[in-house]
Amino acid sequence: MINILLEHIEDANKSKLHNVFRNIDFNSEANLGQTRQRNTRLKHLLEDLVELDLLPENIGHMDIIGDVYEYLIARFAATAGKKAGEFYTPAEVSETLARLVAPRPGDRICDPACGSGSLLIRTAKKVGSEDFSLYGQEMNGSTWALCKMNMFLHNVDSAHIEWEDTIRHPQFLKDDALMKFDVVIANPPFSLDKWGQEIAAGDRHGRFYRGIPPKSKGDWAFISHMLATAMEGKGRVGVVVPHGVLFRGGQEGKIREAMIRENLLDAVIGLPANLFYGTGIPAALMIFDKSRKPKGKDKVLFIDAGREFAQNTNQNKLRPQDINEIVDTFQKRKTINKYSYLASYAEIEENEFNLNIPRYVDTFEEEEEIDIAAVQKEIEQIEIKLSETQKKMNKYLEELGF
């Protein structure tokens, strides 16, 4: 009966939910057990939900439903282990990235590795009006379905969400060329193996003219795609990357150098470790800006925000003040001792285009100079007191007959 109801919901909303429920089976023995066990589980589920009055006129604002849905995805991600990173970016990271790319009314916004769509929605909310258009592509079918439902429940009916491999088969084309976007944001899979190197040399969209990334690490493939789809002269790109992207050599180093020489890189922001579901490694945000003068030598801002966070039991979390400090420093392009540094092109070139943040932001804490003589004197005084205490203890023990 639940399966039939889902079919009716999909049929009534074909333009928004077509194929979304096709792989969901509430009659699945593999997922829900044999008949008696399955019926018991479903009975409990329905009893938990039946008392909730979810009619739109009684909720007040449909955003509540969308926010609850995102909350459930986050809780699901918290228990999904390594797979969590495939479909969900922590809300605080999404918030930070969305504020850094600063979407404006009228912007066309794209996420080429959109997962469940939370980063897209968070970025859209920063526009400040309903004047925007969203585009997302996701390779995993079940994750694509999560994203379609996320858009549906947030009333983003005009969102274009496609199910396909972004590198091998980009779906957003105009006159057989890549569509261009004002804002491109993504948290692509870290160092993806077998990302599609076999098609890169013959890529008809010209995304890999700076070089072809190694077969086992697709990070620069996604960045190359994102830059190729950003609007010339004004497109902004924000991407989450593992730190290796900043300093690995070989072909990756050549691509990184080419992008810096093109004056595309605007900022590099290091984040705390253990922010992301499924991995404890620290990540970084890279911000590119196509409004920078081509072949210019503008400065690049480095921020080390790796020590500013709230430490939770299972996962660290960026606090509102941490996000505000990152965004304020980025917007004002400030050099702050042990936190940020505005590096010149010459400095980056001198570092052989290595973007490892400690090369630019010195967070080393100098230790206090130790007065050896004073410490030795203190030790001698402690030893005298210890000796006196030991004598008193021996006296008390004798009086007690030990």
C-alpha positions in Angstrom: 0.0 0.0 0.0 2.9 2.4 0.8 4.5 1.5 -2.6 1.2 2.3 -4.4 0.8 5.6 -2.5 4.4 6.6 -3.5 3.6 5.9 -7.1 0.5 8.2 -6.9 2.6 11.0 -5.3 5.2 10.6 -8.1 2.6 10.6 -10.9 1.0 13.7 -9.4 4.3 15.5 -9.4 6.0 14.1 -12.6 8.0 17.3 -13.4 9.5 17.4 -9.8 9.7 13.7 -8.7 9.9 11.6 -11.9 11.8 8.4 -11.1 12.6 9.5 -7.5 10.7 6.6 -5.8 11.5 3.9 -8.4 14.1 2.2 -6.3 12.3 2.5 -2.9 10.5 -0.7 -2.0 8.6 -1.0 1.3 7.9 -4.6 0.5 11.6 -5.5 0.5 12.4 -8.6 2.5 16.2 -7.8 2.2 15.8 -4.4 3.8 12.8 -4.8 6.2 12.7 -8.6 7.0 10.1 -11.3 6.5 6.4 -10.5 6.3 5.6 -10.4 10.0 8.7 -8.5 11.0 8.2 -6.1 8.0 4.6 -5.4 9.0 5.6 -4.7 12.6 8.3 -2.3 11.6 6.0 -0.4 9.2 3.2 -0.3 11.7 5.5 1.3 14.2 6.7 3.8 11.6 3.2 4.8 10.6 2.1 5.1 14.3 5.0 7.5 14.9 4.0 9.7 12.0 0.2 9.6 12.2 -0.1 12.1 15.0 1.9 14.7 13.1 -0.3 17.3 11.4 1.7 18.0 8.2 -0.9 19.9 6.2 0.7 23.0 4.7 -2.0 25.3 6.1 -1.2 24.0 9.6 2.6 24.1 9.4 2.9 27.8 8.7 5.9 27.7 6.4 7.0 24.9 4.1 10.7 25.6 4.9 10.1 23.8 8.2 9.5 20.5 6.4 12.6 21.1 4.2 14.7 21.9 7.3 13.4 18.7 9.1 14.4 16.7 6.0 17.9 18.2 6.0 18.1 17.4 9.8 17.2 13.8 9.1 19.8 13.6 6.3 22.5 14.9 8.7 21.5 12.4 11.3 21.7 9.6 8.7 25.1 10.9 7.6 26.3 10.7 11.2 25.8 6.9 11.2 26.7 6.2 7.6 30.4 5.9 8.0 32.6 6.6 5.0 29.7 6.8 2.6 28.4 9.9 4.4 30.7 12.2 2.5 29.2 11.0 -0.8 25.8 12.7 -0.1 26.2 15.3 2.7 28.3 18.4 3.4 28.1 19.6 7.1 25.8 22.6 7.4 28.5 24.8 8.9 30.8 24.1 5.9 28.0 24.8 3.4 27.2 28.0 5.2 30.8 29.1 5.1 31.3 28.3 1.4 27.9 29.9 0.5 28.9 33.2 2.2 32.3 33.2 0.6 31.0 32.9 -3.0 28.3 35.6 -2.2 25.6 34.8 -4.7 23.5 37.7 -6.0 20.0 38.2 -7.3 19.8 36.8 -10.9 22.7 34.4 -10.4 22.7 31.0 -12.0 24.2 28.6 -9.4 25.6 25.1 -10.1 26.9 22.2 -8.1 28.4 19.5 -10.4 28.7 17.0 -7.5 25.6 18.0 -5.6 24.9 15.0 -3.4 21.7 15.5 -1.5 21.6 19.2 -2.5 22.1 20.9 0.8 25.0 23.0 -0.4 23.0 24.2 -3.4 20.0 25.2 -1.2 22.2 26.9 1.4 23.8 28.9 -1.4 20.4 29.8 -2.8 19.3 31.1 0.6 22.2 33.6 0.5 20.8 35.3 -2.6 18.2 37.2 -0.4 15.4 36.8 -3.0 13.7 34.2 -5.2 15.6 35.5 -8.2 18.1 32.6 -8.9 18.2 29.4 -10.7 19.8 26.1 -9.5 21.5 23.4 -11.4 23.0 20.2 -9.9 24.4 16.9 -11.2 24.9 13.7 -9.2 26.2 10.3 -10.3 24.7 8.1 -7.5 21.0 7.3 -8.2 19.8 7.1 -4.6 21.7 10.3 -3.7 20.1 12.0 -6.8 16.7 10.9 -5.4 17.6 12.5 -2.0 18.5 15.7 -3.8 15.2 15.8 -5.9 13.2 15.4 -2.7 15.3 18.1 -0.9 14.4 20.5 -3.7 10.8 19.5 -3.6 10.4 20.0 0.1 12.2 23.4 0.0 9.8 24.5 -2.7 12.7 25.0 -5.2 10.5 23.7 -8.1 12.6 25.2 -10.8 15.9 23.4 -9.8 17.5 21.3 -12.6 18.9 18.2 -11.0 20.5 15.6 -13.4 21.6 12.0 -12.8 24.9 11.4 -14.6 28.7 11.4 -14.3 29.8 15.0 -14.4 33.3 14.4 -15.8 32.4 11.8 -18.4 28.9 13.1 -19.3 28.2 16.7 -18.2 24.5 17.4 -18.6 24.3 21.1 -18.7 25.0 22.1 -22.3 23.9 24.9 -24.6 24.5 24.7 -28.3 26.6 21.6 -27.6 29.0 23.7 -25.3 29.2 23.8 -21.6 26.6 26.1 -19.9 28.1 28.9 -17.9 27.2 29.8 -14.4 27.7 32.8 -12.1 28.4 30.7 -9.1 29.9 27.1 -9.1 30.2 25.4 -5.7 30.9 21.8 -4.8 32.3 19.3 -2.3 33.4 16.7 -4.8 34.7 13.2 -3.7 38.2 13.5 -2.3 40.9 12.1 -4.5 38.5 10.0 -6.5 40.1 6.9 -8.2 39.1 6.1 -11.8 37.4 9.5 -12.3 37.5 9.4 -16.1 41.1 10.0 -17.1 40.5 7.8 -20.2 38.3 10.5 -21.8 40.2 13.6 -20.7 42.7 13.7 -23.6 39.8 13.8 -26.1 37.5 15.9 -24.0 35.4 17.9 -26.5 34.7 20.6 -24.0 38.3 21.6 -23.5 38.3 21.3 -19.7 41.8 19.8 -19.4 44.0 22.0 -21.4 46.1 22.8 -18.4 46.9 19.2 -17.9 45.3 15.8 -17.1 45.2 14.8 -13.4 46.5 11.4 -12.4 44.1 8.5 -12.8 43.9 7.8 -9.0 43.2 11.4 -7.9 40.3 13.3 -9.5 40.4 16.5 -7.4 41.9 18.7 -10.2 39.5 17.2 -12.7 36.5 18.5 -10.8 38.2 21.9 -10.3 39.0 22.1 -14.0 35.4 21.3 -14.8 34.1 23.9 -12.4 36.3 26.6 -13.8 35.3 25.7 -17.3 31.7 26.2 -16.4 32.1 29.5 -14.5 31.1 32.7 -16.4 33.9 34.5 -18.1 34.8 37.8 -16.4 32.6 37.3 -13.4 32.1 33.7 -12.3 32.9 32.7 -8.7 34.0 29.2 -7.8 34.1 27.6 -4.3 35.3 24.0 -3.8 36.1 21.8 -0.8 39.4 19.9 -1.3 41.8 17.7 0.7 45.1 19.5 1.6 47.1 17.3 -0.9 45.6 19.4 -3.7 47.5 22.4 -2.4 51.0 20.9 -2.6 51.2 17.6 -4.5 53.6 17.7 -7.4 53.7 16.0 -10.8 50.8 16.7 -13.1 48.7 18.2 -10.3 51.5 20.7 -9.6 51.6 21.7 -13.3 47.8 22.3 -13.3 47.9 24.2 -10.1 50.7 26.4 -11.4 48.8 27.1 -14.6 45.7 28.2 -12.7 47.8 30.6 -10.5 49.5 32.0 -13.6 46.1 32.7 -15.1 45.3 34.7 -11.9 42.2 32.7 -11.1 42.9 31.7 -7.5 41.5 34.2 -4.9 41.8 32.5 -1.5 42.8 29.3 0.3 41.2 28.5 3.6 42.3 25.7 5.9 39.5 24.1 8.0 39.8 22.1 11.2 40.2 18.3 11.2 37.3 16.0 11.8 34.6 18.3 10.4 33.4 15.9 7.7 31.4 12.7 8.0 33.4 9.6 7.1 36.9 11.1 7.4 38.9 12.8 10.1 41.3 14.5 7.7 41.3 18.3 7.6 40.1 19.9 4.3 40.5 23.3 2.7 38.3 25.7 0.7 39.6 27.1 -2.5 38.0 30.2 -3.9 38.5 31.2 -7.6 37.3 34.4 -9.2 37.1 34.9 -12.9 36.7 38.6 -12.5 40.4 38.9 -11.6 42.4 40.3 -14.5 43.7 37.5 -16.8 47.4 37.1 -16.6 47.5 39.6 -13.7 49.4 39.1 -10.5 46.8 39.8 -7.9 47.5 38.7 -4.3 46.1 35.4 -2.9 44.7 35.3 0.7 45.6 32.4 2.9 43.6 31.7 6.1 44.5 29.0 8.7 41.2 28.4 10.5 42.2 24.9 11.6 42.4 25.8 15.3 39.0 27.6 15.6 36.2 25.1 16.3 34.0 23.5 18.9 35.1 20.0 19.9 32.3 17.5 20.1 32.3 13.9 21.0 32.3 12.4 17.5 32.9 15.4 15.3 34.3 18.9 15.4 32.1 21.8 14.4 32.5 25.3 13.2 30.9 27.8 15.5 29.1 31.0 14.2 32.0 33.1 15.4 34.4 30.9 13.5 32.4 31.3 10.3 32.1 35.0 10.8 35.9 35.4 11.4 36.6 33.4 8.2 34.2 35.5 6.1 35.2 38.8 7.6 38.9 38.1 7.0 38.1 37.0 3.4 36.0 40.1 2.6 38.5 42.6 4.1 41.5 40.6 2.8 43.3 41.1 6.0 46.7 39.8 7.2 46.2 38.7 10.8 49.1 37.4 12.9 49.0 33.6 13.1 45.6 33.4 11.3 45.9 34.9 7.7 48.3 36.2 5.2 47.9 38.1 1.9 50.6 36.6 -0.4 52.0 38.2 -3.5 52.4 36.4 -6.7 56.1 36.7 -6.3 56.0 34.9 -3.0 53.9 32.0 -4.4 56.2 31.8 -7.4 59.2 31.7 -5.0 57.5 28.7 -3.3 57.2 27.0 -6.7 53.4 27.4 -6.6 53.1 25.3 -3.5 50.0 26.4 -1.7 50.6 24.6 1.6 49.1 27.0 4.1 52.0 26.8 6.7 54.3 28.3 4.1 52.3 31.5 4.3 50.6 31.6 7.7 53.1 31.1 10.6 51.2 29.5 13.5 54.3 28.5 15.4 54.0 29.4 19.1 57.3 30.4 20.6 58.0 28.8 23.9 58.9 30.9 26.9 62.6 31.2 27.6 63.4 28.9 30.5 65.6 30.2 33.4 67.6 27.1 34.1 69.1 28.5 37.3 65.7 29.4 38.7 64.2 26.0 37.9 67.2 24.2 39.6 66.7 26.3 42.7 63.0 25.5 42.7 63.8 21.8 42.4 66.2 22.0 45.4 63.5 23.7 47.5 61.0 21.0 46.6 63.5 18.3 47.5 64.1 19.9 51.0 60.3 20.1 51.6 59.9 16.5 50.5 62.7 15.4 52.9 61.0 17.2 55.8 57.6 15.7 55.0 59.2 12.2 54.8 60.7 12.7 58.3 57.3 13.7 59.7 55.6 10.7 58.1 58.2 8.3 59.6 57.6 9.9 63.1 53.9 9.4 62.8 54.3 5.8 61.6 56.6 5.1 64.6 53.9 6.5 67.0 51.3 4.3 65.4 53.5 1.2 65.9 54.5 0.6 62.3 
